[in-house]
Amino acid sequence: MPLICLINRGSIRVYLYANDHGVPHIHVRYRNGWTVVAISDGSILAGDLRGRPRRTVLAWVERRRDVLLVAWEQMRQGGHPGYIDE
Protein backbone atom coordinates (compact mmCIF):
# COMPACT_ATOMS: atom_id res chain seq x y z
CA MET A 1 0.00 0.00 0.00
CA PRO A 2 2.19 2.83 -1.23
CA LEU A 3 1.73 6.26 0.25
CA ILE A 4 1.33 8.55 -2.75
CA CYS A 5 0.75 11.92 -1.09
CA LEU A 6 0.67 13.81 2.19
CA ILE A 7 -1.90 16.61 2.14
CA ASN A 8 -2.40 19.46 4.58
CA ARG A 9 1.04 19.18 6.20
CA GLY A 10 0.70 15.42 6.50
CA SER A 11 -2.60 15.30 8.37
CA ILE A 12 -4.23 13.60 5.35
CA ARG A 13 -2.49 10.57 3.83
CA VAL A 14 -3.36 9.18 0.40
CA TYR A 15 -2.67 5.57 -0.62
CA LEU A 16 -3.13 3.27 -3.62
CA TYR A 17 -3.44 -0.51 -3.25
CA ALA A 18 -1.88 -2.82 -5.82
CA ASN A 19 -4.56 -5.52 -5.84
CA ASP A 20 -7.64 -3.33 -5.66
CA HIS A 21 -10.53 -3.97 -7.99
CA GLY A 22 -13.52 -1.95 -9.06
CA VAL A 23 -13.43 1.63 -10.20
CA PRO A 24 -10.12 3.52 -9.92
CA HIS A 25 -9.96 4.94 -6.41
CA ILE A 26 -7.70 6.15 -3.63
CA HIS A 27 -7.67 5.37 0.07
CA VAL A 28 -7.49 8.37 2.37
CA ARG A 29 -6.50 8.24 6.01
CA TYR A 30 -7.43 11.17 8.20
CA ARG A 31 -6.97 10.91 11.95
CA ASN A 32 -8.24 7.45 12.90
CA GLY A 33 -10.56 6.90 9.95
CA TRP A 34 -10.34 5.63 6.39
CA THR A 35 -12.24 6.84 3.35
CA VAL A 36 -12.26 5.53 -0.21
CA VAL A 37 -12.68 8.12 -2.99
CA ALA A 38 -13.39 7.45 -6.68
CA ILE A 39 -10.82 9.15 -8.89
CA SER A 40 -13.20 9.75 -11.80
CA ASP A 41 -15.72 11.93 -9.97
CA GLY A 42 -14.59 12.27 -6.36
CA SER A 43 -17.52 10.30 -4.99
CA ILE A 44 -17.09 8.74 -1.57
CA LEU A 45 -17.20 4.95 -1.99
CA ALA A 46 -16.69 4.10 1.67
CA GLY A 47 -15.99 5.94 4.90
CA ASP A 48 -17.22 9.24 6.18
CA LEU A 49 -14.72 12.00 5.48
CA ARG A 50 -16.53 15.30 6.12
CA GLY A 51 -16.04 19.03 6.32
CA ARG A 52 -12.80 20.75 5.39
CA PRO A 53 -10.76 17.52 5.03
CA ARG A 54 -13.32 16.22 2.53
CA ARG A 55 -13.26 19.45 0.51
CA THR A 56 -9.45 19.42 0.57
CA VAL A 57 -9.24 15.84 -0.70
CA LEU A 58 -11.88 16.33 -3.40
CA ALA A 59 -10.15 19.48 -4.68
CA TRP A 60 -6.82 17.61 -4.75
CA VAL A 61 -8.39 14.69 -6.66
CA GLU A 62 -9.86 17.12 -9.19
CA ARG A 63 -6.48 18.84 -9.72
CA ARG A 64 -4.57 15.54 -9.95
CA ARG A 65 -7.15 13.33 -11.70
CA ASP A 66 -5.02 12.60 -14.79
CA VAL A 67 -1.93 11.79 -12.73
CA LEU A 68 -3.98 9.62 -10.36
CA LEU A 69 -5.41 7.60 -13.25
CA VAL A 70 -1.90 6.97 -14.59
CA ALA A 71 -0.75 5.94 -11.11
CA TRP A 72 -3.75 3.60 -10.78
CA GLU A 73 -2.85 1.92 -14.07
CA GLN A 74 0.81 1.60 -13.06
CA MET A 75 -0.25 -0.14 -9.85
CA ARG A 76 -2.58 -2.49 -11.77
CA GLN A 77 0.36 -3.48 -13.99
CA GLY A 78 2.61 -4.22 -11.01
CA GLY A 79 4.55 -0.96 -10.94
CA HIS A 80 4.91 1.69 -8.28
CA PRO A 81 2.84 4.85 -8.68
CA GLY A 82 5.47 7.19 -7.28
CA TYR A 83 4.75 10.24 -5.15
CA ILE A 84 2.20 12.80 -6.32
CA ASP A 85 2.67 16.38 -5.21
CA GLU A 86 0.04 18.09 -3.16
SEPA-322253 format. One line per field, with one value per residue: residue number from 1; chain; x, y, z of N, C-alpha, C, CB in turn; residue in three letters. Coordinates in Angstrom, 1 decimal, m for minus. Glycine has a CB too. Layout:
N
num (NUM, ...)
cadena (A, ...)
nxx (X, ...)
nyy (Y, ...)
nzz (Z, ...)
caxx (X, ...)
cayy (Y, ...)
cazz (Z, ...)
cxx (X, ...)
cyy (Y, ...)
czz (Z, ...)
cbxx (X, ...)
cbyy (Y, ...)
cbzz (Z, ...)
residuo (ALA, ...)
***
This chain:
86
num (1, 2, 3, 4, 5, 6, 7, 8, 9, 10, 11, 12, 13, 14, 15, 16, 17, 18, 19, 20, 21, 22, 23, 24, 25, 26, 27, 28, 29, 30, 31, 32, 33, 34, 35, 36, 37, 38, 39, 40, 41, 42, 43, 44, 45, 46, 47, 48, 49, 50, 51, 52, 53, 54, 55, 56, 57, 58, 59, 60, 61, 62, 63, 64, 65, 66, 67, 68, 69, 70, 71, 72, 73, 74, 75, 76, 77, 78, 79, 80, 81, 82, 83, 84, 85, 86)
cadena (A, A, A, A, A, A, A, A, A, A, A, A, A, A, A, A, A, A, A, A, A, A, A, A, A, A, A, A, A, A, A, A, A, A, A, A, A, A, A, A, A, A, A, A, A, A, A, A, A, A, A, A, A, A, A, A, A, A, A, A, A, A, A, A, A, A, A, A, A, A, A, A, A, A, A, A, A, A, A, A, A, A, A, A, A, A)
nxx (0.8, 1.3, 2.2, 1.1, 0.8, 1.0, m1.2, m2.1, m0.1, 0.6, m1.5, m3.4, m3.4, m2.7, m3.3, m2.6, m3.7, m2.2, m3.6, m6.3, m9.7, m12.5, m13.8, m11.4, m9.7, m8.8, m7.3, m7.9, m6.5, m7.4, m6.9, m8.1, m9.6, m10.7, m11.2, m12.6, m12.2, m13.5, m11.6, m12.5, m14.8, m14.7, m16.5, m17.5, m16.8, m16.6, m16.5, m16.4, m15.5, m15.6, m16.5, m14.0, m11.6, m12.7, m13.4, m10.9, m9.5, m11.2, m10.8, m8.1, m8.1, m9.5, m7.7, m5.5, m6.4, m5.8, m3.1, m3.5, m5.0, m3.1, m1.3, m2.9, m3.2, m0.5, m0.1, m1.9, m0.6, 1.5, 3.5, 5.1, 3.4, 4.7, 5.3, 2.9, 2.6, 1.3)
nyy (m1.2, 1.7, 4.9, 7.8, 10.5, 13.2, 15.4, 18.6, 19.4, 16.8, 15.8, 14.5, 11.5, 9.8, 6.8, 4.1, 0.9, m2.1, m4.5, m3.8, m3.7, m2.9, 0.4, 2.9, 4.2, 6.0, 5.6, 7.2, 8.4, 9.9, 11.3, 8.9, 7.5, 5.9, 6.5, 5.9, 7.1, 7.7, 8.2, 9.2, 10.9, 11.8, 10.8, 9.5, 6.3, 4.7, 5.0, 8.1, 10.8, 14.2, 17.7, 20.2, 18.6, 16.8, 18.5, 19.4, 17.0, 16.3, 18.5, 18.2, 15.7, 16.4, 18.3, 16.6, 14.5, 13.3, 12.4, 10.7, 8.7, 7.6, 6.7, 4.8, 2.9, 2.1, 0.8, m1.3, m2.7, m3.7, m2.0, 0.8, 3.6, 6.0, 9.2, 11.8, 15.1, 17.5)
nzz (0.0, m1.2, 0.0, m1.5, m1.4, 0.9, 2.4, 3.4, 5.3, 6.1, 7.6, 6.2, 4.6, 1.5, m0.3, m2.6, m3.5, m4.6, m5.4, m5.7, m6.8, m9.0, m9.5, m10.4, m7.6, m4.6, m1.3, 1.6, 4.6, 7.5, 10.5, 12.7, 10.9, 7.8, 4.3, 1.1, m2.1, m5.3, m8.2, m10.7, m10.3, m7.7, m5.9, m2.7, m1.8, 0.3, 3.9, 5.9, 5.5, 6.2, 6.0, 6.1, 5.6, 3.7, 1.6, 0.9, 0.1, m2.1, m3.8, m4.3, m5.6, m7.9, m9.1, m9.6, m11.1, m13.7, m13.3, m11.2, m12.4, m14.1, m12.3, m11.0, m13.0, m13.4, m10.9, m11.2, m13.2, m11.9, m11.2, m9.4, m8.2, m7.6, m6.0, m5.6, m6.0, m3.7)
caxx (0.0, 2.2, 1.7, 1.3, 0.8, 0.7, m1.9, m2.4, 1.0, 0.7, m2.6, m4.2, m2.5, m3.4, m2.7, m3.1, m3.4, m1.9, m4.6, m7.6, m10.5, m13.5, m13.4, m10.1, m10.0, m7.7, m7.7, m7.5, m6.5, m7.4, m7.0, m8.2, m10.6, m10.3, m12.2, m12.3, m12.7, m13.4, m10.8, m13.2, m15.7, m14.6, m17.5, m17.1, m17.2, m16.7, m16.0, m17.2, m14.7, m16.5, m16.0, m12.8, m10.8, m13.3, m13.3, m9.5, m9.2, m11.9, m10.2, m6.8, m8.4, m9.9, m6.5, m4.6, m7.2, m5.0, m1.9, m4.0, m5.4, m1.9, m0.7, m3.7, m2.8, 0.8, m0.3, m2.6, 0.4, 2.6, 4.5, 4.9, 2.8, 5.5, 4.8, 2.2, 2.7, 0.0)
cayy (0.0, 2.8, 6.3, 8.6, 11.9, 13.8, 16.6, 19.5, 19.2, 15.4, 15.3, 13.6, 10.6, 9.2, 5.6, 3.3, m0.5, m2.8, m5.5, m3.3, m4.0, m1.9, 1.6, 3.5, 4.9, 6.2, 5.4, 8.4, 8.2, 11.2, 10.9, 7.5, 6.9, 5.6, 6.8, 5.5, 8.1, 7.5, 9.1, 9.7, 11.9, 12.3, 10.3, 8.7, 5.0, 4.1, 5.9, 9.2, 12.0, 15.3, 19.0, 20.8, 17.5, 16.2, 19.4, 19.4, 15.8, 16.3, 19.5, 17.6, 14.7, 17.1, 18.8, 15.5, 13.3, 12.6, 11.8, 9.6, 7.6, 7.0, 5.9, 3.6, 1.9, 1.6, m0.1, m2.5, m3.5, m4.2, m1.0, 1.7, 4.8, 7.2, 10.2, 12.8, 16.4, 18.1)
cazz (0.0, m1.2, 0.3, m2.7, m1.1, 2.2, 2.1, 4.6, 6.2, 6.5, 8.4, 5.4, 3.8, 0.4, m0.6, m3.6, m3.2, m5.8, m5.8, m5.7, m8.0, m9.1, m10.2, m9.9, m6.4, m3.6, 0.1, 2.4, 6.0, 8.2, 12.0, 12.9, 9.9, 6.4, 3.4, m0.2, m3.0, m6.7, m8.9, m11.8, m10.0, m6.4, m5.0, m1.6, m2.0, 1.7, 4.9, 6.2, 5.5, 6.1, 6.3, 5.4, 5.0, 2.5, 0.5, 0.6, m0.7, m3.4, m4.7, m4.7, m6.7, m9.2, m9.7, m10.0, m11.7, m14.8, m12.7, m10.4, m13.2, m14.6, m11.1, m10.8, m14.1, m13.1, m9.9, m11.8, m14.0, m11.0, m10.9, m8.3, m8.7, m7.3, m5.1, m6.3, m5.2, m3.2)
cxx (0.9, 1.5, 2.1, 1.3, 0.4, 0.0, m2.1, m1.4, 1.1, m0.5, m3.5, m3.2, m3.3, m2.6, m3.4, m2.8, m3.2, m3.0, m6.0, m8.4, m11.6, m13.1, m12.1, m10.4, m8.7, m8.2, m7.1, m7.6, m6.4, m7.8, m7.1, m9.2, m10.0, m11.5, m11.7, m13.0, m12.5, m12.6, m11.6, m14.1, m15.7, m15.7, m16.9, m17.7, m17.4, m16.1, m16.9, m16.4, m15.7, m15.8, m14.8, m11.9, m11.4, m13.2, m11.8, m9.1, m9.9, m11.3, m8.8, m7.1, m8.7, m8.6, m5.5, m5.2, m6.3, m3.8, m2.4, m4.4, m4.2, m1.3, m1.6, m3.4, m1.5, 0.7, m0.9, m1.6, 1.6, 3.7, 4.3, 4.4, 3.7, 4.7, 4.1, 2.2, 1.3, m0.5)
cyy (1.2, 4.1, 7.1, 10.1, 12.2, 15.2, 17.3, 19.2, 17.8, 14.9, 14.4, 12.8, 9.9, 8.0, 5.0, 1.8, m1.2, m3.8, m5.1, m3.6, m2.9, m0.7, 2.2, 4.4, 5.1, 5.9, 6.5, 8.1, 9.6, 10.9, 9.4, 6.8, 6.7, 6.0, 6.4, 6.5, 7.7, 8.6, 9.9, 10.9, 12.4, 11.8, 9.5, 7.3, 4.2, 5.1, 7.2, 10.5, 13.2, 16.6, 19.4, 19.7, 16.9, 17.2, 19.5, 18.2, 15.9, 17.4, 18.9, 16.6, 15.4, 17.7, 17.8, 14.3, 12.6, 11.8, 10.6, 8.4, 6.9, 6.1, 4.7, 2.5, 1.3, 0.5, m1.4, m3.4, m3.9, m3.2, m0.2, 3.0, 6.1, 8.1, 11.3, 14.0, 16.8, 19.1)
czz (0.0, m0.9, m1.0, m2.5, 0.4, 1.9, 3.5, 5.7, 6.8, 7.3, 7.6, 4.5, 2.7, 0.0, m1.9, m3.2, m4.6, m6.3, m5.8, m7.0, m8.0, m9.8, m9.6, m8.7, m5.6, m2.2, 0.8, 3.9, 6.6, 9.7, 12.1, 11.9, 8.6, 5.5, 2.0, m1.2, m4.4, m7.4, m10.0, m11.4, m8.5, m5.4, m3.9, m1.7, m0.7, 2.6, 5.0, 6.3, 5.3, 6.3, 5.5, 4.8, 3.8, 1.4, 0.0, m0.3, m2.1, m4.4, m5.2, m5.8, m8.0, m9.9, m10.3, m10.6, m12.8, m14.2, m11.9, m11.2, m13.8, m13.5, m10.8, m11.8, m13.8, m12.0, m10.4, m12.6, m13.2, m10.7, m9.7, m8.8, m8.5, m6.4, m6.0, m5.4, m4.8, m4.1)
cbxx (m1.0, 2.8, 2.4, 0.3, m0.2, 1.9, m3.3, m3.8, 1.0, 1.9, m3.4, m5.2, m1.8, m3.5, m2.7, m2.6, m4.6, m0.6, m4.4, m7.7, m11.1, m14.0, m14.6, m9.4, m11.1, m7.1, m7.1, m8.4, m5.3, m8.5, m8.2, m8.7, m11.8, m9.9, m12.6, m12.7, m12.0, m14.8, m9.6, m14.0, m17.1, m14.6, m18.5, m17.5, m16.2, m15.9, m14.6, m18.0, m13.6, m17.6, m15.7, m12.0, m10.5, m14.8, m13.7, m8.6, m9.7, m13.4, m9.9, m6.1, m9.6, m10.8, m5.7, m3.9, m8.5, m4.5, m1.1, m5.2, m6.3, m0.9, m0.7, m5.3, m2.9, 1.8, m1.1, m3.8, 0.8, 3.2, 4.6, 6.2, 1.5, 5.9, 5.8, 0.7, 3.4, 0.2)
cbyy (0.0, 2.9, 6.8, 8.2, 12.6, 13.9, 16.3, 19.2, 20.2, 15.3, 16.5, 14.4, 9.5, 10.2, 4.6, 3.6, m1.1, m3.6, m6.7, m1.8, m5.4, m1.6, 2.7, 4.4, 4.3, 7.6, 4.0, 9.6, 7.4, 12.2, 11.6, 7.2, 7.7, 4.2, 8.4, 4.0, 9.5, 7.3, 8.5, 8.7, 11.5, 13.7, 9.5, 9.4, 4.2, 2.7, 6.3, 9.0, 12.0, 15.2, 19.1, 21.6, 16.4, 16.0, 20.8, 19.4, 14.6, 16.6, 20.8, 17.0, 13.8, 18.3, 19.7, 15.1, 13.8, 13.6, 12.8, 10.1, 8.1, 8.0, 6.8, 4.0, 2.6, 2.7, 0.5, m2.1, m2.6, m5.4, 0.0, 1.8, 5.1, 7.9, 10.9, 12.3, 17.5, 18.7)
cbzz (1.2, m2.6, 1.5, m3.8, m2.0, 3.2, 1.4, 5.1, 7.3, 7.3, 8.9, 4.4, 4.8, m0.8, 0.6, m5.0, m2.5, m5.6, m5.0, m5.4, m8.0, m7.7, m10.0, m11.0, m5.6, m3.7, 0.6, 2.0, 6.5, 7.6, 12.6, 14.3, 9.9, 6.2, 3.4, m0.5, m2.7, m7.3, m9.5, m12.4, m10.3, m6.3, m5.8, m0.2, m2.9, 1.7, 4.6, 7.4, 4.4, 7.2, 7.8, 6.3, 6.1, 2.8, 1.0, 1.8, 0.1, m3.2, m3.9, m3.5, m6.2, m8.9, m8.7, m8.7, m12.3, m15.8, m11.9, m9.5, m14.4, m15.1, m9.9, m10.9, m15.5, m12.6, m8.7, m12.6, m15.2, m11.6, m12.1, m7.5, m8.1, m8.6, m4.2, m6.7, m6.0, m1.8)
residuo (MET, PRO, LEU, ILE, CYS, LEU, ILE, ASN, ARG, GLY, SER, ILE, ARG, VAL, TYR, LEU, TYR, ALA, ASN, ASP, HIS, GLY, VAL, PRO, HIS, ILE, HIS, VAL, ARG, TYR, ARG, ASN, GLY, TRP, THR, VAL, VAL, ALA, ILE, SER, ASP, GLY, SER, ILE, LEU, ALA, GLY, ASP, LEU, ARG, GLY, ARG, PRO, ARG, ARG, THR, VAL, LEU, ALA, TRP, VAL, GLU, ARG, ARG, ARG, ASP, VAL, LEU, LEU, VAL, ALA, TRP, GLU, GLN, MET, ARG, GLN, GLY, GLY, HIS, PRO, GLY, TYR, ILE, ASP, GLU)
***
